[in-house]
Amino acid sequence: MDATILVPLLIEKLLDLHLDKAPSIINPVFDKKVQAAINNLHSLKRYLRDAEDHEASYGHSSMNDQKIALLLKAVYYADDATDNLIMRRELQKMGFLSSQFLFIQEVKKFKNQFRRLSSCDHHLVMIVKEKAVTSCVEYVAEDNTRVLNYFPNGGSQQQCCMEKETYDVVGFQQQINQLLVQLIPQREISNGQSTELVTKIQDPGQSTHQVIAVVGEGGSGKTTLARIVYNRVDVKRQFTNRAWVQVPSLFKAKDVLAELLKQINQTELVALDKTLSEDELMLRLIKLLNGTRYLIVLEDVHTSQVWETLLKPLCSTSSHQFGGRIIITTRNASNLLPGAAYSTLDVPRLNNEESWKLFLNKVRVANPDVNFLTLLKEQILKICAGLPSTIVLLGGLLSTKEPSYDEWSRVIVHANNAKGDILPLIYQDLPSEIKPCFLYMGIFPKGFEIPVRRLIHLWSAEGFMTPPDPELIDPEDLAEMCFEQLIIRNMVQVRWKVDGHPKTCRMPSFLYDFFTLKAEAAGFFNHQLHTSSHTSTKQSKVSVRRLAAYFGVKNLWSSLFYNVQGLRSYVAFDTRMRGTAARDTGMFLRKIVSIRGFGLLNVLDLEGVYKPMLCDDVVGKLLQLSYLGLRSTFIDNLPYAVSVLPRLETLDVRHTNIREICIWEAKKLRHLYLNQNCSCYLFSEKDSFANLQTVWGLHVDDENLDLLQKFTRLTKLKLIAHVQDPVIAECVSKLTNLQSLKLISIAGLVQGSRQASNLELWTLAEHHKLLDLYLLGILPNYVIDVHFLPPNLRNLTLSLSQLACDPMPVLGKLPHLNRLRLFGDSYTGKQITCLSGGFPKLRLLNLWKLPLQDWTVEEGALPCLNELEIRDCYNMKPPEGLKNATTLRELVLTNMPMAFGAAVEEILHRNVFIKTNTWCSSPLLE
């Protein structure tokens, strides 16, 4: 678990101590103790490798949860002692620690903790002997190429399918049809479709109950079934309002109601604050839904409170007669909906034929008819027993193995020994470097949509990503490789962007329930789920390494005061409504630093917490802070102390009210996310920006123009330019490692609207890694050329470009373009033409605020178009060629003439969902 990653890092820290020969810090006796500690850690490292070999050979771990917890506790204590000593050493060097006595006391603590670790190590070695595992081998220095051996088939060369999210309907067609009948009663079901095995309706004469319970055991596919139906075009047509909410394990009606309001109508949340009662929120929701056709899905319902506080009030409204429907997914409906009128849709296990078809889809075997696969078919079906989750996980596991009888049969033997419970097996089979990454996802709330950007940065900040040679591979690149492995193994659910990149992810519910308990029991992290300050004596002695807080920490810090001194990560998911500033966060942090005078915190992630209170005298003592996440906190000021934190790697202040940031020490800074209206000033030594990879939202003016020439390794860049200078174009042209580029050139604001200025740009033809390009400003016509634009471009956005020539014939030649957005004044002409064969991979097209009248779509153009949005194009005539866009599934019209919508509906086939936000009254189509 975490020890596999932490022990090598701990060895590196001790080696640094060992090499520091300053007499005032290291004396010969202590130097000998450090070397002994290093030797103990090498022994422990060898033991961990032997334990992994045992798992690979026998399919189960040689350590139970208690032994894992013992090991982690000892390693955490040793790491705390080492970091305490290192921090005292640094403070003494800097002149902030004048007392030699305090340093000697820390040395004594260090020795005591390593005696504990040495004892623990001896105990574990005895366990190894008792289990008859192979004796420890001699320590061998790690090969610098080991990072490329994390994965089968060559590490970074491992290809991962990055297609847009799809849902497998294997074995679900009956349930899909039955659910559709209850949602859309007039829908016709194909002849011969049997439903006797999949449905049980309480009132046989009524198939249109307002509440429909989709019931099945964990991992049976309830959520997948509901998601398939929820995203169907005919369902979107039927229900004008839709919302999907994951019901948290610690149910709070106010949070669920707020999320429903947000999805139904975002504007309703403008005045929302914590003073609104549950009843007031319900009244707002009922007012929005009354008289409309709505569909609400409540995922993973497990408490009868949902019926009393949500479903019962909604069902008592008059919306039912207009076609309101509520779907819940649950493992047992009878205990959750007492006295309710609802229909039940049971989700049974798959039969052998369906199971085998699903398995072949998930195992990714090029030739499914190979002999060894046929020989193993019966055993595979027996292990899976028709449960979709087991089928998917086993398929993912086997897809990472060499497709041979010997290799697959070894895995199947282990699965048989586990009697079909393959959850421990899929975890044990993970490379050791990926195990803590997977478990770390459990620190987020169940069902939480985790931004992949956030997860990758957190993995790196936690120290999980330690490439042998940072010059060859970045920690974030390694983290992305680990994430791809979890996708390949079907251990995460991913929501994809249009361009095929992952946007958000989450751990499937049945995996979350199992592994979160294991991780907490071992002390990998702790969840604070209750507002009560009551903590048992036994719990208060547990050392908390990582803490996830859900309701703030006002009532928490007093009960855990003595066991958070070694806290390394604090991640907050305070979902309370906006109101007064979260002062309790500042109190909690103050307690962490109060005893030592400094904190060991590496990660402070407060994303989404409303205005947390951060003070300079506290933040300045978090000298090991690597990640500071303040996105969407709406704080007004950034503590000055942040600007001098020596180890800060990621600073995220997007969607805050911060207007100015100064950073004086940036040697470690790698990722900087700035607020839209924030001015940033970086002052440091010449080479201090060498590690910067992300600068997102930097305002460039005459004062900081020279900064651009110091950014040499950027992969993501967003610049807001207020000056016209060729230096910007020259610097951008040299950043050939860029993956995302957003350039905004504005002269200022007139009546609240941006006024674009000329955007100078040099050729981007050599930017082979650049996939995402956003340009806001007046562009010269030579920019729109296939020999000027990046050759592998996937996303392109143009705004205020004032192009005079039709850009579509040229842009249609970009072979990899997935998404094209033409925003206001990007094109000044009245006609555009998509040529035959143009836009071969375009999936999404946005046309906003353009003076278009005629749009020609030739036959063979836009063969993959899936989504089309047209906004404020008042004079546009419906393009006849759209009838050939057979892949089109969703058309969104905003502020368009009603006649346009009627004409388009006549042109398009019926399986296109046409969403109309608003109609304009004029001008009318000719």
N, C-alpha and C positions, 0 to 999 in steps of 0.2 A: 504494500500500500504506500503511504507517504514515506515510510522509512527507506524504501528503495531509492527514492529521489534525494531524500534529505541526508542520508549517510555520506554519499560522495561529496555533497556540498559542504558538509561539516568537516570532512577531511581537508578540503581546500582551505577552509577558514583556519584550521589548526596549522596547516603548512605555512600560511602567511605569518601566524604567530611564531612558529618555529624559526622562520627566516629572519624575523625582526630581532636583531641582536643588540638593541639599545640597552645598555646596562641598567638604566633606571626602570626598565619595563620587564625584561626577561633576565632572570639570573640562572646559573647553571642547573640548580636543583629544579626550578620550575620548567626549564627547557627539557629536562629529562622526563618530567611528568607529561608535558605536551606530546613528546615522542611516544610515550607509553599509551596515551589516549589515541593517538593516530594508529598505533598497532592494534589496539582493541577494535577500533572502527573498521580496519581492514578485515579483521576476523569476522566481525558482524556482517560486513559486506559479502564475504565469501559464504557465510551462512545463508544470507538472503538469496544468493544465486543458487545455492543448493536447494533451497526451498522451492524456488521457481522450477528447477529441473525436476524436482519430485512431482510438482503439479503437472508438468508437461508429460511425465512418464506414467503417472498413476491416475491422473484426472481429478485429484482432490488435493487440498492443502494439508501440509503437515502441521499447521497451527490452527487451533480453534480461535474463536473470537476473544476469549479471555487472554490467550497468549499474545495475540496481535495487539490488544489494548496494552498489555504489559510492556511489549516492545516499544510501541509508539510513545508511551509515557516516559520511558527511560531516555529515548532518543530526543524527545522534546525538552526534557530537563537539561540534557547535555547541550543541546543547541542554545537554550536560553542562557545557560552559564557561559558558553563561548561568546555569544553576542554581548552579554553584559560586560565581559572582560574586554572585548574589542572596543565597545563603546567607551568604557572607562579609559582605555589606552588612548583612544583618539581625543577624548576630552582633556586628558592630561597633556598630550602633545600640544593641543591648541591653547593650553593655559587656563582652561575652564575648571580643571580639577587640580587643586594645589595640594590637597591632603594625600600624602603617600599612604596613610593608614587606610583610607577608604579603598585605595587600589589593592592593598594587601588583603583586606577583607574579601574583596571580590575574587582574588586568587584562591583564597580558602574555599569559597563557595564553589568555584570551578572544580577544585580537587574533589570535593564531596560529591558533586553531581556525577563526575566521571567514575568515582568508585561505584555509584549506583548503576551506571551503564555497564561497567566491567562485570559487576555481579549479575546483571541481567543477561549479558552476553554469555557468561559461563553457564547460566541456567538454560539458555536456548541451545547451546552446544550439547548439553546433556540430553535435551529433547531430541536433537538430531540423532544421537547415538541410540537412544531408546527406540526410535522409529527405524533404525537400521538404514538410514539414508547414507549415501556415499560421503565419506569423510571429506573435510575441507581441502580444497586444492590450493596450491601456491598462488599468491596474488600475482596477477599479470597486469601491467599497465594497459589502460584502455586504448584501443586503436582509434585514431582520429576518424576513421571511416565508419565507426560503429553506428553513428546516426543514420547511415544509409542502410543499415541492417535491421532497423526497427520493424520494417514491413516486408512481407514477401514480395517478390518480383521487383525489388530494387528501389524502395524508398520513394524519393521524389519522382521517380519514373512511374510510380503506381498511378494508373489512370482511374479516375473516379467519375462515375456518371453524374453529371451536373445538370440534368434536364429538369424542366419545370415539374413541380410536384404533380404526381398522378396517383390515382387510387385504384388498387387492384380489386376487381369485382368478382374474383373467383369465389364461387360458393355463396354469393350474396344476392343473386338475381331475384330469387323468390322473395326475400325480405325487402329488397328495393321496391319491387312491384307492389307488395302489400302495404308498405309505408306510403308509397305514392297514392294508392287508393284512398288512404285515410287523410292525406293532405289535400289531394285534388280529387274529390269524389266523382267528378264527371269524366275523369280520365279512363280510357278503355285499356284493359289488360289483354295481352295477346292470348288467343285461344289455347287451351291445354295447360295453362299455367296453374300448377297446384299450390295451394297455400296451407294445406292441412297440417304440415309438419312444422310451420314456422309462426303461426299466429294463433292467438287465443284472445278473443274479444269478450269482455264481460257481458255486454249486451249484444247478442248476435244480430239484432235488428237495427243496431246503430253503429255505423262504421266511421262516424265523423266526430268522435269525442274531441274535446278541445285539448286534452292532455293525452299524450301517447308515451308510454314507458317502453323504452328499448332495453330489454333485460337479458343479461348474459353473464357468465363467469368472467373473471379477470383474464384478459388476453383473448377473448372470444371474437373481437372485432366490432363491438358496439359503436365505438367512436368512428371507426372507418365507415361503417354503414351509414351513420347519421351524416357524416361529412360528404359522402357521395351524393346523397339526396339533397343536402343543403346547397350544394354547388351546381345542381342541375339547372339548365336553362329554363325548363318549364316550371320549376319551383320558384326561380327568381321572378318569372313572369306573374306567377300567382300571388306572391306576397310582396307588397310594396315596401314593407319594413322587415328587416331581418337582423337578428343578433345572436351571437354565440358566446356563451360565458362558461368558463371552467369554474365549477363550484369549489372553493378552497376547503381543505380538510377542517380548518377551524372556521366554520361558516359565520359570516357577518352579513346580514341582509343589506345593510347600508352600502357596503362595498359592491355587492352584486347589482343592486339597483343603480348605483352610480355608473357602473360599467354598461349596463343596459341603456341608460340614458345617453351615454357617450356614443354608443354604436347607432342608436336610433336617430339621434339628432345632436350633433356636437355643440350647437349653439346653446342647448339647454344647460350646459355645464359652466357657462360663463360666470353666472352668479352663484354657483354651487359652493358652499362652504360647510364646515363641520357643524355649524349651528342648526342646519336643517335636520329635522327628525326623520326617522324611517317612514313615518306616515306621510310626511310632506313629499318625500322622494317618490313614494308609491303613487300619490295623487298626480304628480307631474308625469309619471310614466303612463298612468291610465289615461290622462288627458291626451297624450301624444298618440296612444294606440287606439283610442276609442273611435269607432267608425272606420277603421282601416283593416286591411288584410295583413296580418303580421305573422312571422314565424320566429319563435324563440327556442334556442337549444340550450339546455342546462346540462353540462357534461359532468359525469361522475357525482351524481347525487347520492348521499349516504346518510342523510338525517331528515327526520320528519319535520324539522323546522322549515325546510324549504316549502313544504305544502302549506303550513300555517301562515308563514310570513310573505311568501311570494305567489305561489300558485293559486291559493284560495282567493285572495283579493283580485287577481287578474281574471280568474274564471267567473267572478261575480259581476264583471262588467258586461256591457252589451256588445262587446266586440265579437263574441262568439258567432253571432248571427251574420257578421260580415266575413267570417272565415279566419279568425285568429286561431293559431295552433301553437302548442308548446310541446316540445320533445324533451324528455329527460333520458339520460343513459344511467343505468344503475345495475347493481348486482342483485338487488332484491327490492321489488316495488311494493310488495304487500305490506311491509313494515314502514314504508316511507310515505304512503298516500292514504292514511286512514280515513275511511268514509268517503273517498273521492270517486267521482265517475271518470274513469279513464280506460283506455284500451291498452293492451299489452302486446308487444311484439317480441317474441322469444328469439334469441340468436343461438342456435344449437351449434354443436361441433360439426366440422365438415366430414363428408364421407370420404372413402379412400380415393375415389377418382378426383374429387375436388382437392383433396389434400395433396395429391401427387402433382396436379397441375400448378397449384400455388407454389409448391416446393421447387419445381423446375423454373418457375419465374424468378424466384429469389436466389437460387444457387448460382445463377449466371454461368452455366456450363455451355460451352459452344456447341457440343454434340451430345444431346441428352440421351442418345440411344447407345452410348458406349456400354460394353459388356459389364464392367464393374458396377455401373450405376444400376443396371437391371438386377444384379446379384444382391445389391444392398437395399433394394426397394422395400421389401417386406419388413426389414429391421427398421428402416427410416419411418415407415408408416406406423409401426408399433410404438416407436418412441414418441412421435408427434401426437398420436391418438386423436387426430382431428382438430387439435387446438391451434388456431391460426398463429398465435404468438410464438408457440414452440416451433411451428413450421418455418416461420420467418427468421427466427433466431438461428435455428440449426442450418438453414440455407445460407445465411450470412456467414456463419462460422466456417462451413465447409467451403465456401467460395474463396476463403483465404488460404486454403490448403492445396497442395499439388493434387490435381485430379487423377488419383490412382487408387486402386483397391486397398493397398496397404495403408496409405495415409488416411483415407476416409474411414476405413474399418477401425482404425485405432481410436478416432474420435467417437465413433458409434459405440465401441466397447465402453468407453468412459461414460457416455450418455446412458447406456443400459445399466451400468453400475449405479448411476444416480437415480435409477428408476423413473426416468423421464423428466426429472427436475434438472433442467439444463442451465438454470440461472447461475449457479456457482461455476459451472463449467465454462460458460461464455466469458465470465469475468477472469477466471484463472488462465484462459487462453490468451488474454490480452497481453501484449508486450508490457513489461514492467513500467515503461515510461508513460504508457497511456492509462494505466489503472487509476492513478490519482486524478487525471483529467476527467475520466468518466464519473468517478465518485463525486468530484467537485460540483458537477451539475446538480447534485442533490441539495446543495446549499440554497438553491433557488426554490421558491414555492412550487408546490405540485401544479403542473399544467402551465407554469409561467413561460411565456414566449421570450426566450433569452436572445437578445441581439447577438449574432455571431461575432460582430466587431467587439462587443463587450467581453464575451467569453474568451476570445483569443488573447486579449490584453490581460485579463485576469490570470489565465494560465501562466503567462509569461511572468507576471509580477509575483506569482506564488512561488516561482523557482522551479516549476515543473519542466520548463524547457531550457535545457542546458547543453547546447551543441558543443562538441569538443573544440571546434574551431569557429568562433563567431564570424570570422572573415569569410568562411565558405557558406555558411547558412545562418540566417537570422532566427532568433527564438520564435518570432511570429510565423515565419515560414514553416518551422518545425511544428508549431501548434496547428497550422492548417493541415499538415500531413496527418497529424494525430486525429484531427476532426474528420478527415476523409476516411480514415480507418473505421471510425465509429459509424459512419454512414454505410460503408461497405458491409459492415457486420450487422446492419439494421438495428443498431442500439440507440439511435436517436431519430426523432421525427423532425423533418426539416421543412420549412416554408421557403420556397425559392423565389428569387427575383426573376424578372422577365429574361435577363441575359444569362440565366443558368447558374448564377452565384447564390449561395445560401444567404438568406436574410435573417431568419430567426430559427431557433431550434428548441426542442424540449425533450426531456427524458420521458418515454412512454409510462403511463400510470402504473402498469403492473411491475415494471422495473423499478420505478421510483419507490413504490411501497416496500419492495424487498431490500434494495441496496441502501436506502436512506437509513433504515434502522440499523443495518450492519455498520455503516460508516459512523453513526452516532455512538453505537456501542463500543466501537474501537477508539473513539476519541478523535476521529478525523475532523469532525466539526460538530457544533452544537446549534440547535434551533431554539430560539426564544419565541415560544408560541403563545404565551399567556401574559396578561397584564399584571397578574398577581405577583407580589414580591416573595411569596412563600417558596422556600427552597429547603429541601431536606438536608440534614447534616451530612449525609453521605454524598449528595450531589455537590454540596458546597466545597468539597475537597477535590473535586475533579478539575484538572487543569484544562482551561478552555483555550484552544489553539485558534480556531476559526469560529466566529459567531455570526449567525444570521438573525437579525432582529426584525420583528413584524409589527410591533406596536410601540416603537421607541424604547428607550432604556431608562425612563424616569424611575420605574419601580424595580429595575433590574440591578443597577450597579451596587446597591447596598448589600444585596444578598450574594453577589458574585465578586465582591470587592477583592477578596484575597485569592481568587483563582483566575483573574484575567490579567495578571501582571505579565504573563508571557503571551498575551493575545497578539497574533500576527495579522489577522484579517477581520475586519468588521464590515459586513455587508448589510445594508439596511433595506427593508422592503416595507417601510411604514406607509400603509395604505390609508391612513386616516385622512379625512378630507381637509382641504386647505383651511387654515385659520391662523392662529398665532404661530410664531416661529418656533421651530423644534429646539428649544433651549436644552432639553435633556441630553442631546447629543454632546454638547459642549461639556456638560457636567460629567458625563461618562468618560470622555477623553481626559478631562482634568484628573479624574481618579486614577486613570491608567498611568499617568506620568508622575503622580504625586509622591510615590515612595522612592523610586530611583532618581527622579529628576529628569528622566527621559523615558520614552516609550519604545517598544520593539516593533510597533505596528508597521507592516509592509504595505497593507492594502486598506484603504479607507474609501469605501464605495457607498455614496449616499444618493445615488441616482434616483430621482423621483421624490425624495424627501423634501417637504416644503420648508424652505428657508432654515436649514440647520444652522445652529449658532456655533461659529468657529472663531476662536480667539488667538491672537498672535502668540501670547505667552504659552499656549498649549501646543499649537501647531508647530511652533519653532522647536519643540522638544521631541518631535517625532522624526528623529534624525535618520531613521531607516526607511521612511516612507517612500515607496516606489510608485504606487498608484493612488491618485486622488481623483475620484469620480464625482463631479458635482453637476452633471447634466440634468436638466429639467428640475433643478432645485429652486430656481428663481431668486437665488441670493443676490444681494445688492453689491457686496464688496468681497474681494478676495483678501484674506489675511496677508499682510506684507511678508510674514515668515515663509510663506510658500515660495517666494522668489529666491530663497537661499537654501532650500532643502538640498543637501548634497547628493542624494541618491534618487531623486525623483525622475522617473522614466515616462510616466503617462499623466498628463493633466488634461482633464475634460471639463470645460465650463460652458458647453453649448446650451442654449435655451436657458440662460440666466439673465440677470439684470446687470451683470458686471460690465462696466464701460471701459476699464483700463487695467492692464496687467503689465507689470515690470518683472523681468526675470534676470537676476544677476549672475546666477551660477547654473549653467546648462550642460555640463559635461556628460551627464547621464541621460538627459532628456531625449526621448525617442518619438513620442507622440504628443502633439499639442493640438487640442480641439478648442477653438475660440468661439465666442458668441458673435452673432451677426454684427452687432454694433459695438464690438469691443476693439479698442486700440491696444496693440501689444508692442512692448519695447524690450528687446533682448540685448543685454549688455554682458559680455563675457570675453574670455580669451579667444585668440584667433581660431583655434582648433576645437572650440567647445561645442560647435554645432555638427561635428562629424557624425554623431549618432542619430541625428534627427531624420526620421523617415516620414513622419506625418506632420504637416503644418496646414491646418484647415481653418480658414477664416481670417487670414492675416491681412490687415489693411496696410497698403504700401503708399508711402508719401515721401517727400524729399528727405525726411529725417531718418528713415530706415531703409532707403533704397539700396544701400550698400550691403544690407543683410542678405539679399538674395544671392549674392556671389559666394556666400559662405555655405549655402545649402547644396551639398554635393551628392547626397545619398537618398534624396526624397523619393518616395513611392506614391504619396498622396499629397496633393497641393491644391489649396483654394486661396486665390488672391483677389482682394478687392483693391483695384488700382485707382488712385485719385490723381495720378500724374501721368503724363504721356512721355515715356522715356524708352528708348530702344534697349536699355539695359534689361528690362523685364523680358522682352522677346528673346534676347540673347541668352539669358540665364535659363529660361524654360527650354530653349532648344538644346541645351547641354544636359538636361535631366532625362537621360534616355532610359532610366529605370522607372519612370513614372508609370503607375497603373491607373490613377485617377487624376484628372486635371480639371479645375473649375476656375475660369478667369472672368472677372467682372470688371468692366471699365465704365465708370460712371463719373459724370461731371458734377452731379449733385442731385438735389431733390427740388422739384417744382410742383407746388400744390400737392405734396405728398407722394408724387410719382417719380420714379427714377428717370433721370435724363442720361442717356447713354453718350459715351464719347468714343472716339476711334480706338479700336483694339488692334494694336500692331502684333503681328505673329509671324515667326519664322517657320519654315517647313518642319512638319512633324513626321515626315516619312520614315525617319530612323527610329521612331518611338514604337518599337515592335511590341512592347509590353503594355502600352497605353490602350486600355479597353473602354474607359469612361471619360467622355469629353463634354464639358459644358462651357459655352461661350456666350457671354452677355456683353454686347457692345457692337459698334458699327464696324462691320467686316468688309474688307476689300473683296472683290469678286474672285481673286485668284485663290482664296482660301478653299473655296468649294471646288476641289479637284482631287481625284483619286490618287494623284502623285504627290499631293501636299498633305493630305490627312493620314492619320495612323493606319497602317495596313490591316491591323487586326481589331479595329474599333467595333465595339458591341453596342455602346450607348452613345447617342449624340443628342445634345440639346442646344438649340439656337434661340436667342432672345434679343430683340432690339437690333438685329443684325442689319436691317434695311437692305437686303439683297434685292437687286433689280432683275436678275435672271432666275428663271425657274430652277431651283436646286435639285428637284426630284430625279431628273435623268442621270445626274452625276452621282447623287447619294445612293441611287438604286444599284450602282455598280459595286458598292462596298459589300464584300462577300460574307462578312460575319455580323453585319448590323442586326441587332435584335430589337432595339427600341429607338424610335426617332420622335423627338418632341420639337415642334415648330411653334414657339410661343409668340406673343404679341410683337408685331412689326419686324419679325424675322425675315419676312418676304413682303415686298410691296406690290407685286404683280397680282393679276386677277385670275390667272390660269395656271394650273399645275398638271403635269402628265406623268403617270407611272407607266413606264415602257414595259413591253412584254419581256418577261424574264427578269425584271428589276426587283430588287429587295428580296432575294431568295430566302433569307432567314428572318425577315422582319416579323415580329410577333405583336408589337404594340406601336400604334401611331397616334400621336396627339397633335391636333390642329387647333390653336387657340388665337382668337382675336386677329384674324387675317382677313384682308379685303377680297377674299376669293369669290369668284362667281362660277367658274367652270373647273371641274375636276374630271380628268379622263383617266380611267383605269383600263389599260389594254389587257386583252386576254393573255393569261400566263404571268401577269404581274401579281405581286403580293401573295405568293402561294402558301405562306405560313401565317398570314395575318390572323391573330386571335382576338385582339382587343382594339377598338377604335374609339377615340374620344374627340368630339368636335364641340368647340365652345365659342360662342360669340362670333360666328362667321355668318352674319345676317343675310348676305346676298348669295350664299352658295346654293347651287342647284344640286339635287341628288345625282351622284355619279352612277350611270347605268352599269358601268363595269363592275360594281360591287356585287352584282348577282353571281359573279364568277369566284368570289372570295368564299369558297366552300368551308374554309377553316374558321371563319369569323364566328365567334360565340358571344361577344358582348359589345354593344354599341351604346356609348354614353353621350347624350345630347344635353347641353347646358345653354340656356338662353338662345335657343334657335327657334325659327318660325314653326308653328304647329304643322303647317302644310309640309315642311321638310320632313318631319318625323313620319307623317302619314305616307308620304311618297316613298321614303326609304323602307318602311314596313312592307309596302307592296313589292318592292324590288327584292328584298332579302328573303331567304328561306325562314321557315318558322322556328328553327332551332337557334335563332339568335335572340339573346336577351337585350331588349332596347330599354335603357334606363333614361328617363327624362327628369332632370332636376327642376328646370324651370322653362317656360315658354316665353318668347318675346312676342309682342303683339304686332310688330311691324319691323322691317318691311315684309310684305308678303312675296312669296315666290311668283314669278311670272307664269 
